Amino acid sequence: MPKFAHDAHTHTVYSDGIGGIAENIAAAEEKGLRLLGITDHVHYLSERTLSRYVREIKRWGGEAEITVLAGIEGNLTFNGVDVPDFMARKLDYVIASVHEWLESPSQYIELVKLALIDENVTVIGHFGANFPHIGYPTLEELEEVLELAEANGKAFEISSRYRVPDLEFVRECIRRGIKLTFASDAHYPPAVGSVSWSEKVFRKAGGRKEDLLFEEFL
């Protein structure tokens, strides 16, 4: 069983997943997780469906043997993060991720910087997933990202799906006190809790329980 058993990034039928909230929770319990985050894509949810989404998470979470948090995954655009204030207020946390196709790593970094100064954002999702396709940022650009994250209290997820960020970035987050989460980015229940790569990198980087964003639930 994983030492820091949690998965803070999963999807359901409320967006592009194929399982229900109860199914994700059951899968998390079966795998021995202590915390599960339901984080469906923001652009699938209206004000009305968001209320139903949060109610359902709280309902099934209240019956679960583990902690279940209501989150959302927003998109990082050049106009900022597309999670409106009224949504953020109803949620436990907000992930902001780059999903656009970009031309350069500098464009990617500029988008992430917008999230790092957004008060609604809690976690940066799958940071660096685009780099193999668009190139890698400079050390100076990475330093700027880390400084903004540290100054604004933002966290980064360690994504087992995309296998990012790299070990040195995770190690630097730990050194600076930047919090981290584990993420399967599961889109169907059997993939919930598939975070072994996340934990492997975290432990290799010297991570401890206090370096995790949701340590109080673990």
C-alpha positions as CSV (number, residue, x, y, z in Angstrom):
1,M,0.0,0.0,0.0
2,P,1.3,3.5,-0.8
3,K,2.7,5.4,2.1
4,F,1.0,8.7,1.1
5,A,-2.1,7.2,-0.4
6,H,-4.1,9.8,-2.2
7,D,-5.2,10.9,-5.7
8,A,-6.1,14.5,-6.1
9,H,-7.0,14.5,-9.8
10,T,-9.8,12.3,-11.2
11,H,-12.7,12.7,-13.6
12,T,-16.2,11.4,-13.8
13,V,-19.3,11.4,-16.1
14,Y,-19.7,15.1,-15.1
15,S,-17.1,15.8,-17.7
16,D,-15.1,13.4,-20.0
17,G,-14.8,10.5,-17.6
18,I,-16.8,7.3,-17.9
19,G,-17.5,6.5,-14.3
20,G,-19.7,8.0,-11.6
21,I,-18.6,9.8,-8.5
22,A,-19.6,6.8,-6.3
23,E,-17.6,4.4,-8.6
24,N,-14.5,6.6,-8.3
25,I,-14.8,6.6,-4.5
26,A,-15.3,2.8,-4.4
27,A,-12.2,2.3,-6.5
28,A,-10.2,4.6,-4.2
29,E,-11.4,2.7,-1.1
30,E,-10.5,-0.6,-2.7
31,K,-7.0,0.6,-3.4
32,G,-6.5,1.8,0.1
33,L,-6.4,5.6,-0.6
34,R,-7.0,7.9,2.3
35,L,-8.0,10.9,0.2
36,L,-9.7,11.3,-3.2
37,G,-10.3,14.4,-5.2
38,I,-13.0,14.6,-7.8
39,T,-11.9,17.3,-10.3
40,D,-14.0,17.4,-13.4
41,H,-13.3,19.9,-16.3
42,V,-14.9,23.3,-15.7
43,H,-16.2,23.7,-19.3
44,Y,-18.6,20.9,-18.8
45,L,-20.3,22.5,-15.8
46,S,-22.9,25.2,-15.6
47,E,-23.9,27.0,-12.4
48,R,-26.8,24.5,-12.1
49,T,-24.8,21.3,-12.8
50,L,-22.0,22.5,-10.5
51,S,-24.4,22.7,-7.6
52,R,-25.5,19.1,-8.3
53,Y,-21.9,18.0,-8.8
54,V,-20.8,19.4,-5.4
55,R,-23.9,17.9,-3.6
56,E,-23.2,14.5,-5.1
57,I,-19.6,14.6,-4.1
58,K,-20.5,15.6,-0.5
59,R,-23.3,13.0,-0.4
60,W,-21.1,10.1,-1.4
61,G,-18.1,11.4,0.4
62,G,-20.1,11.6,3.6
63,E,-20.8,7.9,3.4
64,A,-17.2,7.0,2.4
65,E,-14.5,5.6,4.7
66,I,-12.0,8.1,3.2
67,T,-11.8,11.9,2.7
68,V,-13.4,13.0,-0.6
69,L,-12.8,16.6,-1.8
70,A,-14.8,18.5,-4.4
71,G,-12.4,20.1,-6.9
72,I,-12.4,21.2,-10.5
73,E,-9.9,21.4,-13.3
74,G,-9.8,24.7,-15.1
75,N,-8.1,25.7,-18.4
76,L,-5.3,28.1,-18.6
77,T,-5.9,30.5,-21.4
78,F,-4.2,33.8,-22.3
79,N,-7.3,35.5,-20.7
80,G,-6.5,33.7,-17.5
81,V,-8.0,30.7,-15.7
82,D,-11.6,30.0,-16.8
83,V,-12.9,29.2,-13.3
84,P,-15.3,31.9,-12.2
85,D,-15.4,33.1,-8.6
86,F,-18.8,31.7,-7.9
87,M,-17.5,28.2,-8.8
88,A,-14.3,28.5,-6.8
89,R,-16.3,29.5,-3.7
90,K,-18.2,26.2,-3.8
91,L,-15.2,24.0,-4.1
92,D,-12.5,22.7,-1.9
93,Y,-9.7,23.4,-4.4
94,V,-9.0,24.4,-8.0
95,I,-6.5,22.8,-10.4
96,A,-5.4,24.9,-13.4
97,S,-3.9,23.1,-16.4
98,V,-2.6,24.0,-19.8
99,H,-4.7,22.2,-22.5
100,E,-4.0,24.5,-25.4
101,W,-1.6,23.6,-28.2
102,L,1.2,26.2,-28.0
103,E,4.1,27.1,-30.2
104,S,6.9,27.6,-27.6
105,P,7.8,26.8,-24.0
106,S,7.8,30.6,-23.3
107,Q,4.1,30.7,-24.1
108,Y,3.5,27.8,-21.7
109,I,5.4,29.5,-18.9
110,E,3.4,32.7,-19.4
111,L,0.1,30.8,-19.1
112,V,1.3,29.1,-15.9
113,K,2.4,32.5,-14.4
114,L,-1.2,33.7,-14.9
115,A,-2.4,30.8,-12.7
116,L,0.2,31.4,-10.1
117,I,-1.2,34.9,-9.4
118,D,-4.8,33.8,-9.6
119,E,-6.4,33.7,-6.1
120,N,-8.8,31.0,-7.1
121,V,-6.1,28.5,-8.1
122,T,-4.7,25.9,-5.6
123,V,-2.7,23.5,-7.8
124,I,-1.0,23.6,-11.1
125,G,-1.9,20.5,-13.1
126,H,0.5,18.3,-15.1
127,F,3.2,21.0,-15.3
128,G,5.5,20.3,-18.2
129,A,3.3,17.8,-20.1
130,N,3.7,19.9,-23.3
131,F,7.5,20.3,-23.1
132,P,8.4,17.2,-25.1
133,H,6.4,18.6,-28.0
134,I,7.2,22.3,-27.8
135,G,10.6,22.4,-26.2
136,Y,11.9,23.1,-22.7
137,P,11.9,26.4,-20.8
138,T,15.1,28.0,-19.7
139,L,16.4,27.7,-16.1
140,E,15.5,31.4,-15.7
141,E,11.9,30.7,-16.7
142,L,11.6,27.8,-14.3
143,E,13.1,29.9,-11.5
144,E,10.5,32.5,-12.1
145,V,7.7,29.9,-11.9
146,L,9.1,28.5,-8.7
147,E,9.5,31.9,-7.1
148,L,5.8,32.8,-8.0
149,A,4.6,29.5,-6.6
150,E,6.5,30.0,-3.4
151,A,5.3,33.6,-3.0
152,N,1.7,32.9,-3.7
153,G,1.3,29.6,-1.9
154,K,0.5,27.5,-5.0
155,A,1.0,23.7,-5.2
156,F,2.1,21.4,-8.1
157,E,0.7,18.0,-8.8
158,I,3.0,15.1,-9.6
159,S,1.2,13.5,-12.5
160,S,1.5,9.8,-13.0
161,R,-0.4,10.0,-16.3
162,Y,2.1,12.4,-17.9
163,R,5.1,11.7,-15.7
164,V,5.8,15.3,-14.9
165,P,7.3,17.4,-13.4
166,D,10.8,15.9,-13.4
167,L,12.7,14.9,-10.4
168,E,14.8,18.0,-10.1
169,F,11.7,20.2,-10.2
170,V,10.0,18.2,-7.5
171,R,13.2,18.3,-5.4
172,E,13.3,22.1,-5.8
173,C,9.6,22.4,-4.7
174,I,10.4,20.4,-1.6
175,R,13.4,22.6,-0.8
176,R,11.3,25.8,-1.2
177,G,8.3,24.5,0.8
178,I,6.1,24.4,-2.3
179,K,3.4,21.8,-1.6
180,L,2.7,18.8,-3.9
181,T,-0.1,16.4,-4.7
182,F,-0.3,13.0,-6.4
183,A,-2.5,12.7,-9.5
184,S,-3.6,9.8,-11.7
185,D,-5.7,12.1,-13.9
186,A,-8.0,9.0,-14.1
187,H,-10.9,9.1,-16.6
188,Y,-12.4,5.8,-15.6
189,P,-12.7,4.1,-12.2
190,P,-10.1,1.3,-12.5
191,A,-7.4,4.1,-13.1
192,V,-8.3,5.9,-9.9
193,G,-5.4,5.7,-7.4
194,S,-2.8,4.8,-10.1
195,V,-0.2,7.2,-8.6
196,S,2.8,4.9,-8.1
197,W,5.0,7.0,-10.3
198,S,4.0,10.1,-8.4
199,E,4.9,8.5,-5.1
200,K,8.2,7.1,-6.5
201,V,9.4,10.5,-7.7
202,F,8.2,12.2,-4.5
203,R,10.1,9.8,-2.2
204,K,13.2,9.9,-4.5
205,A,13.2,13.7,-4.1
206,G,13.2,13.3,-0.3
207,G,9.5,14.2,0.1
208,R,7.8,13.8,3.5
209,K,4.2,13.9,4.6
210,E,4.5,17.6,5.5
211,D,5.5,18.4,1.9
212,L,2.0,17.3,0.6
213,L,-0.9,19.8,0.2
214,F,-3.4,17.6,1.9
215,E,-1.2,16.2,4.6
216,E,-3.8,16.6,7.3
217,F,-6.0,13.9,5.7
218,L,-3.1,11.5,5.2
